[in-house]
Amino acid sequence: MARKTPSVVPPQPKLKLTLQEIDRGLARLSERIAELHAFDLNTVRNGNTPELKAMQVAIKDSLTRCFGEDTSAYRTYAAATDLTYYPMIVSTGQQIDYHTPIQRRVQNSIALLEQAQKSLKEDLADLSASEEVQVTSSPQDRVVHSGRVFVVHGHDEGARESVARFLEKLGLEPIILHEQANRGGTVIEKIERHRDVGFAVVLLTPDDQGCVKGGELEPRARQNVLLELGYFLGCLGRERVCALKRGQVEIPSDFAGVVWTPMNDDGWKQALSRELQDAGYEIDWNKVMRG
C-alpha cells in the first residue's frame, strides 16, 4: 500500500497593514535590533538564559505584528527568533563554548531583522504611492528640516557640554535626550516627538566597569547609552550616527561597521562636522575651525 504523503500546511495570506501600522512595525523592529546590539555576551552562562528566551519571544511578537502569523513573509524571517543554543554532545568535564554560537545567532538575527525592515519600507513606499500620500517610512529616511541634533551621553558632563557647545557654535540645536520630559513615555517615544531630527551623536565614556566571570574589570560605557546607540543605528542608519569615544572604553563586538571617533583632542570636531554635512546639515567651516 502506498505511503500517504504528509500534507503541507500552506502559508497564510500576507498581512495588510495601514501606513501607521507599518511605521509602528518599523519602530518595533528597531527596538529589537537595539536590544540585540546591546546584549552582553559576557552574561551568558549557558545556551538558554532567560534573557535570550525573552528576546526570542519579543522578536516573534514583533514579526507576527509586522507580517502576520505563519505567513510566507513571517517564515522568511522566522530564523531571527533562533537565539538559544543546545550543544549536541556534551562530555563529562568538557568546557562548552556558548559565546561563539550565540554571537553568530545574534548577528544572524540582526541581519534578518534589518532585511525585514527593508521589506516593510518597500511596502510603505508602494502603499504611499498608491494613496498619493507623502509619508516618511522611518527616521532613517527623514529629510532634515531643522538644525537639531540628538546627543546621548553617560555621566561625563564635560564631554556632553563640549559637544553641546560645539553644536551651538555651528548654529545647531543639541537635543539632550535625557533632559527631555518623559511624559510617561519611553526613550523611543521621546525620539518620535522630535521627528524632524535626523542625526545622533552618542558619547561613549568610561562611566561603568565590567568583565567576564573571573576576569579583570575594564572601563565601559553605561548600558543605557549602548542600548540607545543600538536603537539609533537601526532607526537612523550608520550614516546618521556619530559615536565619539573618550578614553579607554571597551566596545561591544556586535557593533560591526561602526566607526569610533576618539574624543581625546579637537580632531573630533572636524570628523563630526564632516558626518553632519554628509547627512544634509549646512556646515560653516569657518565656525568649525574656530570651534
C-alpha positions in Angstrom: 0.0 0.0 0.0 1.4 3.4 -1.0 2.6 5.5 1.9 0.5 8.6 2.4 2.4 11.8 1.8 2.2 14.2 4.8 0.1 17.2 4.0 1.9 20.6 3.8 0.2 23.5 5.5 0.3 26.4 3.1 1.3 29.8 4.5 -1.4 32.3 5.4 -2.0 35.3 3.2 0.2 38.3 3.7 -1.0 40.7 6.4 -2.2 44.0 5.0 -1.2 46.9 7.2 -2.0 50.6 7.1 0.6 53.3 6.8 0.6 53.9 10.5 0.8 50.2 11.3 3.9 49.8 9.0 5.5 52.8 10.6 5.0 51.4 14.0 6.2 48.0 12.8 9.5 49.6 11.7 9.9 51.2 15.2 9.3 47.8 16.8 11.9 46.1 14.7 14.3 49.0 15.5 13.7 48.3 19.2 14.5 44.6 18.7 17.7 45.4 16.8 18.8 47.8 19.5 18.2 45.1 22.2 20.3 42.6 20.2 23.1 45.1 19.8 23.1 45.9 23.5 23.0 42.2 24.6 26.1 41.5 26.7 27.6 38.1 25.8 29.6 38.2 29.0 26.5 37.4 30.9 26.0 34.1 29.1 26.5 31.1 31.3 24.5 28.6 29.2 22.7 28.4 25.9 19.2 29.2 27.1 19.4 32.1 29.5 16.2 33.9 30.5 17.4 37.0 28.6 17.8 35.0 25.3 14.4 33.4 25.7 12.8 36.8 26.4 14.4 38.3 23.3 13.1 35.4 21.3 9.6 36.0 22.5 9.8 39.7 21.8 11.2 39.1 18.2 8.5 36.6 17.4 5.8 39.0 18.6 7.2 41.9 16.6 7.5 39.7 13.4 3.9 38.5 13.9 2.6 42.0 14.3 4.5 43.1 11.2 3.9 40.2 8.8 1.1 38.1 10.4 1.2 34.7 12.0 2.6 31.9 9.8 2.6 33.9 6.6 5.2 33.4 3.9 6.8 36.7 4.9 6.9 35.7 8.5 8.6 32.4 7.6 11.2 34.3 5.6 12.5 36.0 8.8 11.4 33.4 11.4 15.1 32.3 12.0 15.6 35.6 13.7 14.0 34.1 16.7 16.6 31.4 16.9 18.9 32.7 19.7 19.3 29.8 22.2 22.0 27.1 21.8 21.9 23.5 22.8 25.2 21.5 22.2 24.6 18.2 20.5 27.0 16.2 22.6 28.5 17.1 26.0 31.3 15.0 27.5 31.8 14.9 31.2 34.1 17.8 32.2 34.0 19.3 28.8 34.2 23.1 28.6 31.4 24.3 26.3 31.8 27.5 24.3 28.4 29.2 24.4 29.7 32.6 23.4 30.7 31.9 19.8 27.5 30.1 18.6 25.2 32.6 20.4 27.1 35.5 19.0 26.6 34.1 15.5 22.9 33.7 16.2 22.6 37.3 17.5 24.4 38.6 14.4 22.1 36.5 12.1 19.0 37.8 13.9 20.2 41.4 13.4 20.8 40.8 9.7 17.3 39.2 9.2 15.5 42.0 11.2 17.3 44.6 9.1 16.2 42.8 5.9 12.6 42.7 7.4 12.8 46.5 7.8 13.8 46.9 4.2 10.8 44.8 3.1 8.4 46.9 5.2 9.9 50.1 3.8 9.2 48.8 0.3 5.6 48.0 1.3 5.3 51.5 2.8 6.6 53.2 -0.4 4.2 51.1 -2.5 1.2 52.0 -0.3 2.2 55.7 -0.1 2.4 55.8 -3.9 -1.0 54.2 -4.4 -2.6 56.6 -2.0 -0.6 59.6 -3.3 0.4 60.4 0.3 3.9 61.7 1.2 4.9 59.6 4.2 8.3 59.1 5.8 8.9 55.5 6.5 11.3 55.8 9.4 13.8 58.3 11.0 16.5 56.8 8.7 14.7 58.2 5.6 13.8 61.6 7.0 14.9 64.7 5.3 16.5 67.2 7.7 14.1 70.0 8.2 15.7 71.6 11.2 19.1 72.3 12.7 18.6 70.0 15.6 20.8 67.0 16.6 20.3 64.3 19.3 23.0 64.0 21.9 23.2 60.8 24.0 25.6 60.7 26.9 26.6 59.0 30.2 27.9 60.5 33.4 30.7 62.6 31.7 29.1 66.0 31.9 32.3 67.6 30.5 32.1 65.6 27.3 28.4 66.4 27.0 28.9 70.1 27.4 31.8 70.2 24.9 29.7 68.6 22.2 26.6 70.6 23.0 28.5 73.9 23.0 30.3 73.0 19.7 26.9 72.2 18.0 25.6 75.5 19.2 28.6 77.3 17.7 27.7 75.7 14.4 24.2 77.1 14.7 22.7 73.8 15.5 20.4 72.9 18.5 21.5 70.0 20.6 18.6 67.8 21.8 19.9 66.3 25.1 17.8 63.1 25.2 17.9 62.7 28.9 16.8 66.3 29.5 13.5 65.8 27.6 10.4 65.4 29.6 9.3 61.8 30.0 5.5 62.4 29.8 5.2 58.8 30.9 6.8 57.6 27.6 9.8 55.5 26.7 13.1 56.7 25.1 11.7 55.7 21.7 8.6 57.8 22.2 10.8 60.7 23.2 12.6 60.4 19.9 9.3 60.2 18.0 8.3 63.6 19.4 11.3 65.0 17.5 10.6 63.6 14.1 12.5 66.4 12.2 15.8 65.4 13.8 17.8 63.1 11.6 21.2 62.7 13.3 22.5 61.4 16.7 25.8 62.0 18.5 26.5 59.2 21.0 29.2 59.8 23.7 30.9 56.6 24.8 32.7 57.5 28.1 34.2 55.2 30.7 31.4 55.5 33.3 31.0 51.9 34.3 33.2 48.8 34.8 32.6 45.2 33.7 34.3 42.0 32.8 33.8 38.3 32.0 33.5 36.0 35.0 36.9 35.7 36.7 38.4 38.5 34.5 39.7 41.9 35.4 37.3 44.9 35.5 37.6 47.2 32.4 36.0 50.6 31.8 32.9 50.6 29.6 30.1 52.9 28.6 26.8 52.8 30.5 24.4 50.1 29.3 21.6 52.6 28.6 23.9 54.5 26.3 24.7 51.3 24.4 21.0 50.5 24.1 20.3 53.9 22.6 23.3 53.7 20.3 21.9 50.4 19.0 18.4 51.9 18.6 19.8 54.9 16.6 21.9 52.6 14.4 18.8 50.6 13.5 16.5 53.6 13.3 18.6 56.3 11.6 21.3 54.2 9.9 25.1 54.2 10.4 25.5 57.3 8.2 23.4 59.4 10.6 25.1 58.3 13.8 28.4 59.6 15.1 30.0 57.8 18.0 32.6 59.7 20.0 34.8 57.7 22.3 36.7 59.3 25.2 39.5 57.4 27.0 39.8 53.6 27.1 36.4 52.2 26.7 35.5 48.5 26.0 33.5 48.5 22.8 30.9 45.7 22.2 32.0 43.4 19.3 28.4 43.4 17.9 28.6 47.0 16.7 30.2 45.9 13.5 30.9 48.5 10.9 30.6 51.5 13.3 33.5 54.0 13.1 34.5 55.3 16.5 36.0 58.8 16.6 38.3 59.4 19.5 37.5 62.5 21.6 40.9 63.0 23.1 41.8 66.1 21.0 40.0 68.6 18.8 40.1 66.3 15.8 36.6 65.0 16.7 35.1 68.4 15.8 36.2 68.2 12.2 35.1 64.5 12.0 31.7 65.3 13.4 31.3 68.2 11.1 32.0 66.1 8.0 29.4 63.5 9.1 26.8 66.2 9.8 27.5 67.7 6.3 27.2 64.3 4.6 23.8 63.9 6.4 22.4 67.1 4.9 23.2 69.7 7.6 24.6 73.0 6.4 28.1 73.5 8.0 30.1 76.7 8.1 33.7 75.5 8.1 34.9 78.8 9.3 33.0 78.2 12.5 34.4 74.6 12.7 38.0 75.9 12.5 37.2 78.5 15.2 35.4 75.9 17.4 
